[in-house]
């Protein structure tokens, strides 16, 4: 896995990992994941303490909004990329005591085949994760914990008390446009608690580092 760069986003714990593709007139090849390369990279030392135990694939139709999901037992981080289509990935900081608690950021990940690189986004434990799909999209994500339905919850992506001040304005505008049109949104996500209600939930303390 040839890592080209690691970029810290507006909330620095969320990172974008750019890795190389090797192409010719036939197409391209890429080694998109190698645990030892992630763990050994100077900007990704945290992966020395993380292992990935589950890999998921999700297909979403145009206009789908998923999230904002998280798990506290065991805590789950996600390494996410699109296989086709276009993914707008969102990370909401819900770590008690964090200076960026309640702030949400987004990153645009189009699955373009004519580039000599592709990207992962790393959403660490302590963040609620969501995805917005402006077109039909297939995503893949590695998880640092197995899914535990008894210890997962969500915050509604429509929650009015999210702090969008750090989010790219164009991505926020795209989000608002799709929401105004009526996104494809699961009932459990639509009716999930607001950030304020989750903050008052005793289980919120379980996300403390």
Beta strands, then each sheet from edge to edge (+ up, - down):
strand 1: 3-8
strand 2: 15-20
strand 3: 22-24
strand 4: 27-29
strand 5: 54-60
strand 6: 64-71
strand 7: 78-84
strand 8: 86-93
strand 9: 104-110
strand 10: 117-123
strand 11: 127-133
strand 12: 137-143
strand 13: 152-154
sheet 1: 1+ 2- 10+ 7- 12+ 5-
sheet 2: 3+ 4-
sheet 3: 9+ 8- 11+ 6- 13+
end
